[in-house]
Amino acid sequence: MSALTDYSISELQRLYKKREIGPVEVVKAYLQEIDLKDPLVRAFLEVFHESAVMRAGELEEMDPEGMPLYGVPVALKDNISVKDRLLTCGSALLSQYTSPYDATVVHKLIEAGAVIVGKTNLDEFAMGSSTENSAFQVTRNPWDEECTPGGSSGGSAAAVASGMVPVALGSDTGGSIRQPAAFCGITGMKGTYGRVSRYGLVAFASSLDQIGPLTRDINDCAVVMEVLSGHDPKDSTTLESPAPGLVQGIEEGVEGLKVAVPAGIAGWQVEQPIIEFQEEAAAVLQREGATVEAAGLPGMEMSIACYYILATAEASSNLARYDGVRYGNRIEGATLREMYENTRGKGFGEEVKRRILLGTYVLSSGYYDAYYARALKVKSMICESYRKLFKKYDLIVMPTTPSTAFKIGEKSDDPVSMYHSDIFTAWVNIAGLPAVSIPAGISAEGLPIGIQIIASAGEEAKMLRAAGTLERSFSFRRRYLPGADS
Amino acid sequence: MQKRDGSGEIVSLSEKELEHLKDLARIRLDRDLREKFRFQLDAVIGFVAELKKVDISKHKDTAEMQRGSSRLRADEPEDSLSRKTVLEEAPGNNGRFFSVPPVIDNENE
């Protein structure tokens, strides 16, 4: 690994400003890492070799001042629109679709000086927890090539974890940023629902989707999150309140914060090493001046069922647009209806078809009240109970996932077991809360373990105070990466 | 369609039900996929039916409104994508319109 690809965002900025290094050499160094490592990891669907170097060259003529991501290479999950670039969503149906516009987050990244270096693999339309549902390729976990990187933002997580980019964006509907971040030993964050604009993100379940960063550490995460956040007239669900400053708080510590940890966590079939790191996290926070108490987390049991009803219902509606008429590939038929059925039957992969059918089922006549309407009520109950819980506590700290990365193929034919791996993450999206997963340590098998910090709506800054404290104590990169990288 | 509930009763998605769902969703399912899906969807439906155990009788709200947000922007026209740009992505077009197979002489419609 060349030193140029080791720098954090703030180190890069310092060196750029002193003109000790320039964006072209840094971008070229990262592209070299991609060329070297991606044939095995297979995180990227497309690499923008030429345009990335060209953009870096343009940046060299510009003043880095006021550009927080000046010369920082960024990869994007391939459900985020970049003008005139393929936007496949990991789907055969969109294998040739080119986006005619930029997502708001892409605008913001470019304005901040970032260099977009490519598009990363994902579960088709972000539906999955392993990135195995991509129509194009299977991405491997950089820690163990027989394991999945998690999903659905598995390409983004694997790209950051293997040092091919310092930053990647993902999208999180039920854990799709945090779970792959945990599986790959990196940091991944989703903001409060509405914190980041969804304009230009291909919709899966609009009431749950949020874009967020995957990075190597919490400071990089905060810098990128500050750039991405803010109201967008093109997404009426974005929050109007100004985006909080996040970087500063990382050093503030947790003195005086009240933290809840889940009571009876062993009852959720959590692997033992994960429980141990959870206990260590609680001890660290207490030692650093926070009050830590065990609390029952309401609605965890029902959250997965609730999530899979709401998410598939919205997906069945959102994905109705892929009908072979306006965009994407078409499979001809003798009639319009036959064309629709052929296009969608051949164009969508199995998991997407399963979810559309489930979503159709829960919305169909005779079942709507029993499933969809009921799930909306349960969502409302979950939101209310967490508003109450957060009157008593500032933060919840818990594992991101009940297990470490699972093997490729292990769960691909068992949807219910796959869905269960979202148990600790999906409720956070239902409640619309911000959450961040940070790497805590590794298991005996050498697989990373993630700890998740959740705050009440709008309290991202508080959340990052705890994340910073835990990161300093776990020292994950210093402890585990030199060996893993060599 | 047969009634189902999540209270431990063995549920099974009938072929007819799956047929109805795939028609509603406009998805062609190859024969070999149908059996697999019937089994898998049945398991998933049984799993999400767990929600029926939750007592919602005392809860009135059906939707969670987002707090302090959701403002519509001013209704001012802005530049939009050109017809040419949009049609370029369409699999069937005649340069002016999207083109599709016959709509009217279709017994199924």
Boltz contact constraints between the chains, C-beta under 6 A:
constraints:
  - contact:
      token1: [A, 100]
      token2: [B, 81]
      max_distance: 6.0
  - contact:
      token1: [A, 100]
      token2: [B, 85]
      max_distance: 6.0
  - contact:
      token1: [A, 194]
      token2: [B, 69]
      max_distance: 6.0
  - contact:
      token1: [A, 233]
      token2: [B, 73]
      max_distance: 6.0
  - contact:
      token1: [A, 236]
      token2: [B, 70]
      max_distance: 6.0
  - contact:
      token1: [A, 236]
      token2: [B, 72]
      max_distance: 6.0
  - contact:
      token1: [A, 237]
      token2: [B, 70]
      max_distance: 6.0
  - contact:
      token1: [A, 239]
      token2: [B, 69]
      max_distance: 6.0
  - contact:
      token1: [A, 240]
      token2: [B, 69]
      max_distance: 6.0
  - contact:
      token1: [A, 302]
      token2: [B, 51]
      max_distance: 6.0
  - contact:
      token1: [A, 302]
      token2: [B, 54]
      max_distance: 6.0
  - contact:
      token1: [A, 305]
      token2: [B, 48]
      max_distance: 6.0
  - contact:
      token1: [A, 305]
      token2: [B, 50]
      max_distance: 6.0
  - contact:
      token1: [A, 305]
      token2: [B, 51]
      max_distance: 6.0
  - contact:
      token1: [A, 308]
      token2: [B, 48]
      max_distance: 6.0
  - contact:
      token1: [A, 309]
      token2: [B, 48]
      max_distance: 6.0
  - contact:
      token1: [A, 325]
      token2: [B, 98]
      max_distance: 6.0
  - contact:
      token1: [A, 325]
      token2: [B, 100]
      max_distance: 6.0
  - contact:
      token1: [A, 326]
      token2: [B, 90]
      max_distance: 6.0
  - contact:
      token1: [A, 327]
      token2: [B, 89]
      max_distance: 6.0
  - contact:
      token1: [A, 330]
      token2: [B, 91]
      max_distance: 6.0
  - contact:
      token1: [A, 335]
      token2: [B, 101]
      max_distance: 6.0
  - contact:
      token1: [A, 335]
      token2: [B, 106]
      max_distance: 6.0
  - contact:
      token1: [A, 336]
      token2: [B, 100]
      max_distance: 6.0
  - contact:
      token1: [A, 336]
      token2: [B, 101]
      max_distance: 6.0
  - contact:
      token1: [A, 336]
      token2: [B, 103]
      max_distance: 6.0
  - contact:
      token1: [A, 337]
      token2: [B, 108]
      max_distance: 6.0
  - contact:
      token1: [A, 339]
      token2: [B, 101]
      max_distance: 6.0
  - contact:
      token1: [A, 340]
      token2: [B, 26]
      max_distance: 6.0
  - contact:
      token1: [A, 341]
      token2: [B, 26]
      max_distance: 6.0
  - contact:
      token1: [A, 341]
      token2: [B, 28]
      max_distance: 6.0
  - contact:
      token1: [A, 342]
      token2: [B, 28]
      max_distance: 6.0
  - contact:
      token1: [A, 344]
      token2: [B, 26]
      max_distance: 6.0
  - contact:
      token1: [A, 344]
      token2: [B, 27]
      max_distance: 6.0
  - contact:
      token1: [A, 345]
      token2: [B, 27]
      max_distance: 6.0
  - contact:
      token1: [A, 345]
      token2: [B, 28]
      max_distance: 6.0
  - contact:
      token1: [A, 353]
      token2: [B, 27]
      max_distance: 6.0
  - contact:
      token1: [A, 356]
      token2: [B, 25]
      max_distance: 6.0
  - contact:
      token1: [A, 357]
      token2: [B, 21]
      max_distance: 6.0
  - contact:
      token1: [A, 357]
      token2: [B, 25]
      max_distance: 6.0
  - contact:
      token1: [A, 358]
      token2: [B, 44]
      max_distance: 6.0
  - contact:
      token1: [A, 360]
      token2: [B, 21]
      max_distance: 6.0
  - contact:
      token1: [A, 360]
      token2: [B, 24]
      max_distance: 6.0
  - contact:
      token1: [A, 360]
      token2: [B, 25]
      max_distance: 6.0
  - contact:
      token1: [A, 361]
      token2: [B, 21]
      max_distance: 6.0
  - contact:
      token1: [A, 374]
      token2: [B, 51]
      max_distance: 6.0
  - contact:
      token1: [A, 376]
      token2: [B, 62]
      max_distance: 6.0
  - contact:
      token1: [A, 376]
      token2: [B, 63]
      max_distance: 6.0
  - contact:
      token1: [A, 377]
      token2: [B, 56]
      max_distance: 6.0
  - contact:
      token1: [A, 377]
      token2: [B, 59]
      max_distance: 6.0
  - contact:
      token1: [A, 377]
      token2: [B, 62]
      max_distance: 6.0
  - contact:
      token1: [A, 378]
      token2: [B, 54]
      max_distance: 6.0
  - contact:
      token1: [A, 379]
      token2: [B, 64]
      max_distance: 6.0
  - contact:
      token1: [A, 380]
      token2: [B, 61]
      max_distance: 6.0
  - contact:
      token1: [A, 380]
      token2: [B, 64]
      max_distance: 6.0
  - contact:
      token1: [A, 381]
      token2: [B, 59]
      max_distance: 6.0
  - contact:
      token1: [A, 383]
      token2: [B, 64]
      max_distance: 6.0
  - contact:
      token1: [A, 415]
      token2: [B, 40]
      max_distance: 6.0
  - contact:
      token1: [A, 415]
      token2: [B, 44]
      max_distance: 6.0
  - contact:
      token1: [A, 416]
      token2: [B, 43]
      max_distance: 6.0
  - contact:
      token1: [A, 416]
      token2: [B, 47]
      max_distance: 6.0
